[in-house]
Every structure is written in C-alpha cells, then in structure tokens.
Amino acid sequence: MRIILNPGKNRNVIATLAIGKKYFNLWEKYAMPTWLRYCKKLDLGLIVFDKELISKSHIKWKKPTWQKGLIGSYLLKKNLNINNVCYLDSDILINFNSPNIFDFHENNKISLVSHRFRMPYNYMAVIKRVAFCRHNFYNKKYPLDSSLFMSLKNVYKLHGLKPQKDEACLGLFVFNVKKFSNFFEKSFFKYDKNVYSFTDNGDQTHYNYEIQNFKKVNWLNYKFQTLWLFEMAWKYPFLYAYKNKKNLITKKSIEASLSTCFFLHFAGSWFESDMWKIKNIFNDKKSVRYESLLNEYNKTLLTGLPKGKIEPK
C-alpha cells in the first residue's frame, strides 16, 4: 500500500488497485496527475494498493481485480481511521473541476454508477455503434451480434445468479469503511477460484449481484463514471480509423469528453480501452486555464438581456 496523499479532515479517500510494477507505473504515468489535482483541490486522501491484499497461498484466487473487495478490511486492520473510500479502477481519468464525489454519497449505502440506465444516450443504440465500428474498422471477424447485446436478466442467469434490476460498472464504488468492509470481504471469499464469468472470470457480475441483492444502493450520476467506450462510439467514431494511435486528435477528443463529465473510464479489452495512455491530459497551462475559466463561467447567473448584433472579427 502506498499513501500518496494523507486524507483531510473528512477522512475520505480515493483508492485503486495497481498490483505489480507494470500496472503501478502505467497508473503513475498517465492517470495519477489527474487524480492528484482532484484530491488536492478537495482535501481527499489518495491510496494505491500495489501488492496483493491476500496471503501467497491465495494469490491465485480469481483475477486480481476481485481484491477490491478486501480494501476496506485492510484499512481497518491498519487503523488508518478512514471514513469513506471511493474505489476507482486505475484506467480512469479525472476532470479536476469535478465536484466532490463524497458529497453525493450516502453513508448507509454503497454508491454505484449504472452503465445500463440514466445515461445521456440510448444503451442499445450506443452498443450497436460499438459493434458496428469494431467490425468495420478493427476486425471483420468481430460479430455484429454477440453477448454484448445480452439482456440484463440473461447476464445474471448465465452466471447462476438471481437477476437484479440494474448493472453497475464496478470500476467505481463508494462505501463507508466501518459499515461495509465486512460485507465486501464476505463477498470476496464467497466465490472460489473456480468462479465463472464471461468477463474472463472477472468480478463484475458477482459483485453487482451481491451489492444490489443487499438492497443498499445509492445510484450516482453517470458523469462520475462516464465510459469512453460509449463516448467514442457516440461522439468520436472517426477515432476508430486511428485504432490506438496516440495522436493529437485522440488527445483532444479525450479532453473534450472529459470536460463534459467528471470521471472518464477506459474500461474494456479492445483498442478503445488503451487510449488513456496519453501523457499530459489537461496538463498544459492553456488547457488548465481554459477549463478553470469555463468552470467559473458556468457558475455565472446570466440575464439573457439582448446586446444587439455583434459581427465576428
């Protein structure tokens, strides 16, 4: 565990898993600068778990991402006096002008972000664009009809779980350490190494089931975990022609997307998910100044009074 920033007076912390030197270095190089600006501005702690959270005899238990369920218990054992934790996947970029996510959290619930409902675009329409663009630009073998279009009910049934009413992207969740650490730890150990998931035996569906079945969910605004996969297909489909090339057009498109949301998540395993590995996102002086001025302007009360026709220069 590396404590990058000590928590402020509210004892709230942003935490991530970046297990192993490779993943820590990627997070530190590309994502951390955006996290630091956000945490410093709002007096939040920042903690990175760069080593396994379970004993060596259990390291082969499931994918490492499952260990997000052990973060709370680990912090309790270390007596760090943490109040709430916002877990983020390491491939998330943060808009430094975003509001404090803990202001929207309810201590007696677990906060999640849906990637099925309450989005600014129609779910079925956007995943059709994803499949169509992948098929036409990435690989002709990519199917135009696949498990990508599986109904919510069938996603849970396929995993032998009781269907729930929603599906969150578990790249982000917020929880109170004292109230929910035991719940997450039990959820982790409930499933052994033979657990099946169509996301390469990942935790997504099982943690979704456990949290929603617990019936203590606080749904956050989609802006707190906007998915680049959907943003790119809906707003920047021309980027598919570039695949994962790190060019200026890709950088500016990501910055444009990030300026309209709070946290931008590069979830997935195809080329889209690799695009966050670009240095200096919103880090040059012009971009920072522009976004800061725009943020202040958005708070301005406008009169709507006409000023007459103004000709462009």
NORMORA-V837076 format. One record per residue. N is the residue number from 1. RES is the residue in three letters. SS is DSSP state (H for helix, E for strand, - for the rest). BURIAL is + if it has 24 or more other C-alpha atoms within 12 Angstrom, else -. Layout:
n=(N N)
res=(RES RES)
ss=(SS SS)
burial=(BURIAL BURIAL)
This chain:
n=(1 2 3 4 5 6 7 8 9 10 11 12 13 14 15 16 17 18 19 20 21 22 23 24 25 26 27 28 29 30 31 32 33 34 35 36 37 38 39 40 41 42 43 44 45 46 47 48 49 50 51 52 53 54 55 56 57 58 59 60 61 62 63 64 65 66 67 68 69 70 71 72 73 74 75 76 77 78 79 80 81 82 83 84 85 86 87 88 89 90 91 92 93 94 95 96 97 98 99 100 101 102 103 104 105 106 107 108 109 110 111 112 113 114 115 116 117 118 119 120 121 122 123 124 125 126 127 128 129 130 131 132 133 134 135 136 137 138 139 140 141 142 143 144 145 146 147 148 149 150 151 152 153 154 155 156 157 158 159 160 161 162 163 164 165 166 167 168 169 170 171 172 173 174 175 176 177 178 179 180 181 182 183 184 185 186 187 188 189 190 191 192 193 194 195 196 197 198 199 200 201 202 203 204 205 206 207 208 209 210 211 212 213 214 215 216 217 218 219 220 221 222 223 224 225 226 227 228 229 230 231 232 233 234 235 236 237 238 239 240 241 242 243 244 245 246 247 248 249 250 251 252 253 254 255 256 257 258 259 260 261 262 263 264 265 266 267 268 269 270 271 272 273 274 275 276 277 278 279 280 281 282 283 284 285 286 287 288 289 290 291 292 293 294 295 296 297 298 299 300 301 302 303 304 305 306 307 308 309 310 311 312 313)
res=(MET ARG ILE ILE LEU ASN PRO GLY LYS ASN ARG ASN VAL ILE ALA THR LEU ALA ILE GLY LYS LYS TYR PHE ASN LEU TRP GLU LYS TYR ALA MET PRO THR TRP LEU ARG TYR CYS LYS LYS LEU ASP LEU GLY LEU ILE VAL PHE ASP LYS GLU LEU ILE SER LYS SER HIS ILE LYS TRP LYS LYS PRO THR TRP GLN LYS GLY LEU ILE GLY SER TYR LEU LEU LYS LYS ASN LEU ASN ILE ASN ASN VAL CYS TYR LEU ASP SER ASP ILE LEU ILE ASN PHE ASN SER PRO ASN ILE PHE ASP PHE HIS GLU ASN ASN LYS ILE SER LEU VAL SER HIS ARG PHE ARG MET PRO TYR ASN TYR MET ALA VAL ILE LYS ARG VAL ALA PHE CYS ARG HIS ASN PHE TYR ASN LYS LYS TYR PRO LEU ASP SER SER LEU PHE MET SER LEU LYS ASN VAL TYR LYS LEU HIS GLY LEU LYS PRO GLN LYS ASP GLU ALA CYS LEU GLY LEU PHE VAL PHE ASN VAL LYS LYS PHE SER ASN PHE PHE GLU LYS SER PHE PHE LYS TYR ASP LYS ASN VAL TYR SER PHE THR ASP ASN GLY ASP GLN THR HIS TYR ASN TYR GLU ILE GLN ASN PHE LYS LYS VAL ASN TRP LEU ASN TYR LYS PHE GLN THR LEU TRP LEU PHE GLU MET ALA TRP LYS TYR PRO PHE LEU TYR ALA TYR LYS ASN LYS LYS ASN LEU ILE THR LYS LYS SER ILE GLU ALA SER LEU SER THR CYS PHE PHE LEU HIS PHE ALA GLY SER TRP PHE GLU SER ASP MET TRP LYS ILE LYS ASN ILE PHE ASN ASP LYS LYS SER VAL ARG TYR GLU SER LEU LEU ASN GLU TYR ASN LYS THR LEU LEU THR GLY LEU PRO LYS GLY LYS ILE GLU PRO LYS)
ss=(- E E E E - - - - - - E E E E E E - - - H H H H H H H H H H H H H H H H H H H H H H - - E E E E E - - - - - - H H H - - - - - H H H H H H H H H H H H H H - - - - - - E E E E E - - - E E E - - - - - - H H H H - - - - - E E E - E - - - - - - - - H H H H H H H H H H H H H H H H - - - - - - - - H H H - - H H H H H H H - - - - - - - - - E - - - E E E E E H H H H H H H H H H H H H H - - - - - - - - - - - - - H H H H H H H H H H - - - E E E - - H H H H E E H H H H H H H H - H H H H H H - - - - - H H H H H H H H H H H - - - - E E E - - - - - H H H H - - - - - - - - - - H H H H H H H H H H H H H H - - - - - - - - - - - - - - -)
burial=(+ - - + + + + - - - + + + + + + + + + - - - + + - + + + + + + + + + + + + + + + - + - + + + + + + + + + + + - - - - - - + + + + + + + + + + + + + + + - - - - + + + + + + + + + + + + + + + + + + + - + + + - + + + + - + + + + + + + + - - + - - - + - - + + + + + + + + + - - + - - - - - - - - - - + - - - + - - + + - - + - - - - + - + + + + + + + + + + + + + + + + - + + + - + + + - + - - - + - + - - - - + + + + + + + + + + + - - - + + + + + + + + + + + + + + + + + + + - + + - + + - - + + - - - - - + + - + + + + + + + + + + + + + + + + - - + + + + + + + + + + + + + - - - - - - - + - - - - - - - - - - - - - - - - - - - - - -)
